[in-house]
Amino acid sequence: MARINAILLALAVVCALATVSANHTARKLFTELEREQARSQALEVEWGQLQLEQSTWAAPGRVEKIARDKLRMKAPGPGQIISIDAVR
């Protein structure tokens, strides 16, 4: 009878340790998940800011002004424009 009690006690201790270990792992993974979700949110905010910055830098008026001022470009005159009709 004592042998069965010892086996049952050992089994109960093993189950208790497994439960503690599983809970610890679950808490650790949950903390990591929250950290990654916060990082994902921060990256989404940064992505939005970068898209806004890109649209500002690529604004047609800004590109035209830089072309005129820095590159000394100008719009072509009416005699310099050639139209080509697409063949179907």
C-alpha positions as CSV (number, residue, x, y, z in Angstrom):
1,M,0.0,0.0,0.0
2,A,2.9,2.4,0.8
3,R,4.3,1.7,-2.6
4,I,1.1,2.8,-4.3
5,N,1.0,5.9,-2.2
6,A,4.6,6.8,-3.1
7,I,3.8,6.3,-6.8
8,L,0.7,8.4,-6.6
9,L,2.6,11.1,-4.7
10,A,5.3,11.1,-7.3
11,L,2.7,11.3,-10.1
12,A,1.0,14.2,-8.3
13,V,4.3,16.1,-8.0
14,V,5.1,15.5,-11.7
15,C,1.7,16.8,-12.7
16,A,2.0,19.8,-10.4
17,L,5.5,20.7,-11.9
18,A,4.1,20.2,-15.4
19,T,1.2,22.6,-14.6
20,V,3.6,25.2,-13.2
21,S,5.9,24.9,-16.2
22,A,2.9,25.2,-18.7
23,N,1.6,28.3,-16.9
24,H,5.0,29.9,-16.9
25,T,5.5,29.2,-20.6
26,A,2.0,30.6,-21.4
27,R,2.7,33.8,-19.5
28,K,6.0,34.2,-21.2
29,L,4.5,33.7,-24.6
30,F,1.6,36.1,-23.8
31,T,4.1,38.8,-22.8
32,E,6.0,38.3,-26.0
33,L,2.8,38.5,-28.0
34,E,1.9,41.8,-26.4
35,R,5.4,43.1,-27.1
36,E,5.2,42.1,-30.8
37,Q,1.7,43.6,-31.1
38,A,3.0,46.9,-29.8
39,R,5.9,46.8,-32.2
40,S,3.5,46.0,-35.1
41,Q,1.4,49.0,-34.1
42,A,4.5,51.3,-34.0
43,L,5.6,50.0,-37.4
44,E,2.1,50.8,-38.8
45,V,2.3,54.3,-37.5
46,E,5.8,54.7,-39.0
47,W,4.6,53.3,-42.3
48,G,1.8,55.9,-42.4
49,Q,4.3,58.7,-41.7
50,L,6.6,57.5,-44.4
51,Q,3.7,57.4,-46.9
52,L,2.7,60.9,-46.0
53,E,6.4,62.0,-46.3
54,Q,6.7,60.3,-49.7
55,S,3.5,62.0,-51.0
56,T,4.9,65.4,-49.8
57,W,8.2,64.9,-51.5
58,A,6.6,63.6,-54.8
59,A,4.0,66.4,-55.0
60,P,3.8,67.6,-58.7
61,G,4.2,71.2,-57.7
62,R,7.4,70.5,-55.8
63,V,8.9,68.3,-58.6
64,E,8.1,71.1,-61.1
65,K,9.7,73.8,-58.9
66,I,12.9,71.8,-58.4
67,A,13.0,71.0,-62.2
68,R,12.7,74.7,-63.0
69,D,15.0,76.1,-60.2
70,K,17.7,73.5,-59.8
71,L,17.8,71.8,-63.2
72,R,16.9,74.8,-65.2
73,M,14.2,72.9,-67.1
74,K,11.2,74.5,-68.8
75,A,8.0,73.3,-70.4
76,P,8.3,72.5,-74.1
77,G,6.8,75.0,-76.5
78,P,3.9,74.2,-78.9
79,G,6.3,73.5,-81.8
80,Q,8.4,71.0,-79.7
81,I,5.5,68.7,-78.8
82,I,4.9,65.7,-81.1
83,S,1.8,63.5,-80.9
84,I,1.9,59.9,-81.9
85,D,-1.3,58.0,-82.5
86,A,-1.4,54.4,-81.3
87,V,-1.9,51.7,-83.9
88,R,-4.5,49.1,-83.0
